[in-house]
Amino acid sequence: MEKYLSVAEMIAIEKAADASGHTYQKMMAQAGASLAEYIGLAHRQLKGKKILGLVGRGNNGGDALVAMSLLQQRGWKTTAYLSAYRIDDLLVEEYVESGGKLVYFSDDTKLKKLTKLVNATNLLIDGLLGTGIQLPLREPIPRVLAAVNQAINHREEKPYVVAVDCPSGVDSDKGKAAEECIPADLTVCMAAVKQGLLKLPAFGLIGKLVVGDIGLTAELPEWARIKRKVLDHAILLQMPPRPLSAHKGTFGTGLVIGGSRAFAGAVLLAGKAAFRVGAGWVNLAVPHSIQNGLIGAFPEATWMPLPDDQGVISRSAAEVVENGLTKETAILIGPGLGLETTTKKFFDRLLDPKLPPMVIDADGLKLAAKFDKWWKRLPKNSILTPHPGEMSILSGLRVSEIQANRVATAERFASSWGHIVVLKGAFTVVAEPGGKTAILPLATPALARAGTGDVLAGIIVGLRAQGMGAFEAACAGVWLHAEAGLLAAEEVGSTAGVLAGDLIEMLPWLLPA
C-alpha cells in the first residue's frame, strides 16, 4: 500500500533525503523516469506519439522535462511550453539536446501558439504547478489553464492528460481546486499520495491515481515514520489460506446479533456477506418473533432465536446468547438492533471483554454511547464501524468537525478508545490504536444506499471469524465493499440502481482464487 501524507510532511522528507545524500537532482531524475514509464504504458491506448508538456518552475516541471527527454529518445515528438524561464536549468539544456522543442509563454502572450499545440497533441503533460500552490491562482496561470481547457473541449478527439503530482491548481492539502484546473486522465503522484487528492473536489479531477518512485527507502527515518497508507488490493494477501483439507470449522463461525420488527433484513445482509467472504459458519441471533419470516430467505444460516418484546430483543436475551456461545470466533452486534429500553438493557448485560472478537455497527454503536466508558467493556481490538452521524454520537463532536478532519478524528479516537475505528463515508478511514491508518481512495454514490453498511459489517465479521487480524480485517472489508459497489454499478448499469444485496453477489469475483 502506498503512503499517504501532507504536503509539509513530503517537503520535510525530501529535505531529509537531500541532506542524507539522495539529492533533489537524484529524486527528480528518478521521478522523471517513473513518469516516462507511466506515459509509455498509457501510450498503448493512444494514436500518434506527440507530447505537449506544460512546464512550470517547480519540481514537477522538472519531472516533466526529464520524462520528455527520455521519451524524445524513444521516438516521441515533444514540445515543452514553459510558463517562465528556468534560470541556469540544465534540464532545459538536456531536453533541447535530446531533440525536444521549446516554446515560451513570454513569446506567446496571446496564447495562439499554445492553442495550436494543444490542438495537435496526442498527450498532454500537466507540470505547470505543483503541490505547494495556494489559491487563488495568480495570472497568467489561470489564463494559460483556461486556454488549454478551451482548446481541449473544442477537440472531437481529446488528448490524454497526465498530471505530474497533481492537476495544476489543486490544493494538495485541502482538496480545493481552481476553476481553471485541467481534468487529468492519469495523475502520477510522486513518492506518496498527498492527502488533498483524496478529498473533493480534487478527487474528481485526478483521473486514475498512481504513485511514481523518487528513490526513497525505509533507511530514511522521516520516510519510515509515515504509517498512513492508501488501501489497495494488496490487503487481500493478508486473508487466511484455504487449504484443500479444510472443513467448515476451519474458517470459523460468525455470530450476527441484531434484527427487529422494523429492520428485519439487516441481519440477512450482514450474514450473507459474512458467508460470501469465506466464513465457514454463520449463526444469526434474532428476535424469536421475526425468525420464521427470515429462515426461508437464508437457508445456509443457523439460528439463535432470542426472547423478544413486541419484535425487539429483550433484556433476558443476554443469558440466551451467553449460554449459546460455543464455537463462535467473531461476533457482530448492531444491524437492525433497535434502540428500545429493553434492548438497551440486553446490550448492557451482554458487553464483556471476555467475549470473542467483536464488530459493533449501527444501533450497537448508538447503544454503546449510552454507557459510561463503554470502550473498556469491549473485547480487545474490537472494530467500530460508525458513519459520521454515529461517530458524532460516540465522540461528542459535531458532524461538521468530523468531516473536516476525518483522518485525525479516526486516529484520535482509535487511540483513546483502544479499538479499531472504521469511519465510513467518502474516503473511508481505518485507524488502529497503535498508529496505523489506511484510507480508501474512493468515493462513489453506488454505496449511498440503505443496507450497504450492514454488508460492510458482515464482510468484516466474516473475515475476523476466519482469524484475520482486526486491523487487516477492517481494511480488507472496506476495500472489498467499495470494489463490490463499483462492480455492482457496472453490472446494473448505474450507481443509482445498486441495491445493498447486489454488493454481496459481487464479492466472490473479488476474492483470491
Solvent accessible surface area in square Angstrom, and as a share of the most:
residue,aa,sasa,rsa
1,M,75,0.34
2,E,77,0.34
3,K,28,0.12
4,Y,8,0.03
5,L,0,0.00
6,S,19,0.12
7,V,14,0.08
8,A,69,0.54
9,E,60,0.27
10,M,10,0.04
11,I,93,0.47
12,A,53,0.41
13,I,3,0.02
14,E,40,0.18
15,K,126,0.54
16,A,20,0.16
17,A,1,0.01
18,D,46,0.24
19,A,91,0.70
20,S,78,0.50
21,G,38,0.36
22,H,45,0.20
23,T,42,0.24
24,Y,79,0.30
25,Q,136,0.61
26,K,113,0.48
27,M,8,0.04
28,M,29,0.13
29,A,54,0.42
30,Q,73,0.32
31,A,2,0.02
32,G,0,0.00
33,A,38,0.29
34,S,17,0.11
35,L,0,0.00
36,A,0,0.00
37,E,94,0.42
38,Y,57,0.22
39,I,0,0.00
40,G,29,0.28
41,L,89,0.44
42,A,10,0.08
43,H,46,0.20
44,R,193,0.70
45,Q,157,0.70
46,L,36,0.18
47,K,158,0.67
48,G,42,0.41
49,K,76,0.32
50,K,97,0.41
51,I,5,0.02
52,L,2,0.01
53,G,0,0.00
54,L,0,0.00
55,V,1,0.00
56,G,3,0.03
57,R,177,0.64
58,G,36,0.35
59,N,84,0.43
60,N,6,0.03
61,G,0,0.00
62,G,0,0.00
63,D,9,0.05
64,A,0,0.00
65,L,1,0.00
66,V,22,0.12
67,A,0,0.00
68,M,0,0.00
69,S,14,0.09
70,L,49,0.24
71,L,1,0.00
72,Q,36,0.16
73,Q,126,0.56
74,R,115,0.42
75,G,49,0.47
76,W,10,0.04
77,K,142,0.60
78,T,6,0.03
79,T,17,0.10
80,A,0,0.00
81,Y,0,0.00
82,L,0,0.00
83,S,22,0.14
84,A,29,0.22
85,Y,113,0.43
86,R,35,0.13
87,I,138,0.70
88,D,138,0.71
89,D,30,0.16
90,L,120,0.59
91,L,34,0.17
92,V,19,0.11
93,E,94,0.42
94,E,90,0.40
95,Y,0,0.00
96,V,73,0.42
97,E,129,0.58
98,S,27,0.18
99,G,43,0.42
100,G,7,0.07
101,K,140,0.60
102,L,52,0.26
103,V,29,0.16
104,Y,39,0.15
105,F,26,0.11
106,S,64,0.41
107,D,90,0.47
108,D,8,0.04
109,T,73,0.42
110,K,163,0.69
111,L,13,0.07
112,K,149,0.63
113,K,98,0.42
114,L,0,0.00
115,T,51,0.30
116,K,152,0.65
117,L,41,0.21
118,V,0,0.00
119,N,75,0.39
120,A,58,0.45
121,T,4,0.02
122,N,36,0.18
123,L,0,0.00
124,L,0,0.00
125,I,0,0.00
126,D,0,0.00
127,G,0,0.00
128,L,4,0.02
129,L,31,0.15
130,G,16,0.16
131,T,27,0.16
132,G,59,0.57
133,I,30,0.15
134,Q,155,0.69
135,L,58,0.29
136,P,121,0.76
137,L,27,0.13
138,R,209,0.76
139,E,116,0.52
140,P,41,0.26
141,I,24,0.12
142,P,16,0.10
143,R,106,0.39
144,V,1,0.00
145,L,0,0.00
146,A,46,0.35
147,A,15,0.12
148,V,0,0.00
149,N,25,0.13
150,Q,114,0.50
151,A,6,0.05
152,I,15,0.07
153,N,102,0.52
154,H,144,0.64
155,R,46,0.17
156,E,182,0.82
157,E,110,0.49
158,K,109,0.46
159,P,7,0.04
160,Y,47,0.18
161,V,5,0.03
162,V,0,0.00
163,A,0,0.00
164,V,0,0.00
165,D,19,0.10
166,C,0,0.00
167,P,0,0.00
168,S,0,0.00
169,G,0,0.00
170,V,0,0.00
171,D,21,0.11
172,S,0,0.00
173,D,41,0.21
174,K,128,0.54
175,G,0,0.00
176,K,115,0.49
177,A,27,0.21
178,A,15,0.12
179,E,168,0.75
180,E,48,0.22
181,C,7,0.04
182,I,1,0.01
183,P,72,0.45
184,A,10,0.08
185,D,64,0.33
186,L,8,0.04
187,T,0,0.00
188,V,0,0.00
189,C,0,0.00
190,M,10,0.05
191,A,9,0.07
192,A,0,0.00
193,V,3,0.02
194,K,3,0.01
195,Q,35,0.16
196,G,0,0.00
197,L,0,0.00
198,L,4,0.02
199,K,69,0.29
200,L,108,0.53
201,P,73,0.46
202,A,0,0.00
203,F,44,0.18
204,G,62,0.59
205,L,33,0.16
206,I,0,0.00
207,G,41,0.40
208,K,137,0.58
209,L,43,0.22
210,V,22,0.13
211,V,23,0.13
212,G,1,0.01
213,D,74,0.38
214,I,7,0.04
215,G,23,0.22
216,L,26,0.13
217,T,74,0.43
218,A,82,0.64
219,E,160,0.72
220,L,19,0.09
221,P,72,0.46
222,E,56,0.25
223,W,29,0.10
224,A,51,0.39
225,R,154,0.56
226,I,22,0.11
227,K,107,0.45
228,R,59,0.22
229,K,69,0.29
230,V,12,0.07
231,L,1,0.01
232,D,42,0.22
233,H,126,0.56
234,A,34,0.26
235,I,9,0.05
236,L,15,0.08
237,L,149,0.74
238,Q,106,0.47
239,M,28,0.13
240,P,32,0.20
241,P,113,0.71
242,R,132,0.48
243,P,64,0.40
244,L,194,0.97
245,S,97,0.63
246,A,32,0.25
247,H,127,0.57
248,K,117,0.49
249,G,46,0.45
250,T,60,0.35
251,F,18,0.08
252,G,8,0.07
253,T,5,0.03
254,G,0,0.00
255,L,0,0.00
256,V,0,0.00
257,I,0,0.00
258,G,0,0.00
259,G,0,0.00
260,S,3,0.02
261,R,170,0.62
262,A,80,0.62
263,F,120,0.50
264,A,28,0.22
265,G,35,0.34
266,A,12,0.09
267,V,0,0.00
268,L,24,0.12
269,L,38,0.19
270,A,0,0.00
271,G,0,0.00
272,K,68,0.29
273,A,0,0.00
274,A,0,0.00
275,F,51,0.21
276,R,106,0.39
277,V,1,0.01
278,G,12,0.11
279,A,6,0.05
280,G,17,0.16
281,W,66,0.23
282,V,0,0.00
283,N,19,0.10
284,L,0,0.00
285,A,0,0.00
286,V,0,0.00
287,P,0,0.00
288,H,106,0.47
289,S,72,0.46
290,I,19,0.10
291,Q,23,0.10
292,N,120,0.62
293,G,69,0.66
294,L,10,0.05
295,I,68,0.34
296,G,71,0.68
297,A,50,0.39
298,F,2,0.01
299,P,104,0.65
300,E,113,0.51
301,A,10,0.08
302,T,49,0.28
303,W,47,0.17
304,M,17,0.07
305,P,53,0.33
306,L,1,0.01
307,P,48,0.30
308,D,43,0.22
309,D,65,0.34
310,Q,143,0.64
311,G,4,0.04
312,V,16,0.09
313,I,0,0.00
314,S,14,0.09
315,R,124,0.45
316,S,60,0.39
317,A,0,0.00
318,A,0,0.00
319,E,94,0.42
320,V,55,0.32
321,V,0,0.00
322,E,81,0.36
323,N,112,0.57
324,G,28,0.27
325,L,41,0.20
326,T,113,0.66
327,K,97,0.41
328,E,17,0.07
329,T,55,0.32
330,A,0,0.00
331,I,1,0.00
332,L,0,0.00
333,I,0,0.00
334,G,0,0.00
335,P,0,0.00
336,G,8,0.08
337,L,0,0.00
338,G,8,0.08
339,L,80,0.40
340,E,81,0.36
341,T,91,0.53
342,T,26,0.15
343,T,0,0.00
344,K,70,0.29
345,K,91,0.39
346,F,0,0.00
347,F,0,0.00
348,D,51,0.26
349,R,103,0.38
350,L,2,0.01
351,L,12,0.06
352,D,52,0.27
353,P,75,0.47
354,K,184,0.78
355,L,22,0.11
356,P,31,0.19
357,P,42,0.27
358,M,0,0.00
359,V,0,0.00
360,I,1,0.00
361,D,2,0.01
362,A,22,0.17
363,D,20,0.10
364,G,0,0.00
365,L,1,0.01
366,K,57,0.24
367,L,0,0.00
368,A,0,0.00
369,A,31,0.24
370,K,107,0.45
371,F,29,0.12
372,D,126,0.65
373,K,103,0.44
374,W,7,0.02
375,W,69,0.24
376,K,131,0.55
377,R,71,0.26
378,L,7,0.03
379,P,4,0.03
380,K,169,0.72
381,N,53,0.27
382,S,0,0.00
383,I,0,0.00
384,L,0,0.00
385,T,1,0.00
386,P,0,0.00
387,H,77,0.34
388,P,20,0.13
389,G,28,0.27
390,E,9,0.04
391,M,0,0.00
392,S,25,0.16
393,I,91,0.46
394,L,16,0.08
395,S,23,0.15
396,G,67,0.65
397,L,34,0.17
398,R,161,0.59
399,V,66,0.38
400,S,75,0.48
401,E,61,0.28
402,I,0,0.00
403,Q,85,0.38
404,A,74,0.57
405,N,84,0.43
406,R,33,0.12
407,V,22,0.13
408,A,53,0.41
409,T,8,0.04
410,A,0,0.00
411,E,41,0.18
412,R,142,0.52
413,F,16,0.07
414,A,0,0.00
415,S,72,0.46
416,S,70,0.45
417,W,16,0.06
418,G,31,0.30
419,H,8,0.04
420,I,3,0.01
421,V,0,0.00
422,V,0,0.00
423,L,0,0.00
424,K,25,0.11
425,G,41,0.39
426,A,46,0.36
427,F,15,0.06
428,T,10,0.06
429,V,2,0.01
430,V,0,0.00
431,A,1,0.00
432,E,29,0.13
433,P,44,0.28
434,G,53,0.51
435,G,37,0.35
436,K,87,0.37
437,T,2,0.01
438,A,0,0.00
439,I,2,0.01
440,L,10,0.05
441,P,40,0.25
442,L,26,0.13
443,A,27,0.21
444,T,25,0.15
445,P,90,0.57
446,A,1,0.00
447,L,38,0.19
448,A,79,0.61
449,R,83,0.30
450,A,95,0.74
451,G,18,0.17
452,T,9,0.05
453,G,22,0.22
454,D,20,0.10
455,V,0,0.00
456,L,5,0.02
457,A,0,0.00
458,G,0,0.00
459,I,0,0.00
460,I,0,0.00
461,V,0,0.00
462,G,0,0.00
463,L,0,0.00
464,R,35,0.13
465,A,3,0.02
466,Q,17,0.08
467,G,60,0.58
468,M,6,0.02
469,G,33,0.32
470,A,9,0.07
471,F,22,0.09
472,E,45,0.20
473,A,0,0.00
474,A,0,0.00
475,C,0,0.00
476,A,0,0.00
477,G,0,0.00
478,V,4,0.02
479,W,31,0.11
480,L,0,0.00
481,H,16,0.07
482,A,1,0.00
483,E,48,0.22
484,A,0,0.00
485,G,0,0.00
486,L,67,0.33
487,L,57,0.28
488,A,0,0.00
489,A,13,0.10
490,E,139,0.62
491,E,126,0.57
492,V,71,0.41
493,G,64,0.62
494,S,53,0.34
495,T,51,0.30
496,A,77,0.59
497,G,39,0.38
498,V,0,0.00
499,L,108,0.54
500,A,7,0.06
501,G,29,0.28
502,D,36,0.19
503,L,0,0.00
504,I,4,0.02
505,E,90,0.40
506,M,27,0.12
507,L,0,0.00
508,P,54,0.34
509,W,196,0.69
510,L,29,0.14
511,L,40,0.20
512,P,74,0.47
513,A,156,1.21
